[in-house]
Amino acid sequence: MLIDWMYKILATWYAAAVVGGVLVLLAERRIRRCEPSDDDVRHAADQYRQYYGSEAHKIIGDHMLAASFAPDDDTAPS
């Protein structure tokens, strides 16, 4: 009887770990940000041009350079 209870506890713990792991993977996939579409990029560039005028290309380049040094979302401290 004791071995039966121990088996049930172990099986329940194992099943809960597997189900929890699958739920975590699904949640991470859903939360992960998608790459911006071409329309999003064009819209942002148009807004930069409206705001910065003729200097927009330099500002966009500076922002892109700064973003290349930013940590990925996965490695950012929380």
Summary of the structure (lengths in Angstrom):
residues: 78
radius of gyration: 24.3
end to end distance: 46.7
largest distance: 81.4
contacts: 129
relative contact order: 0.05
helix: 78%
strand: 0%
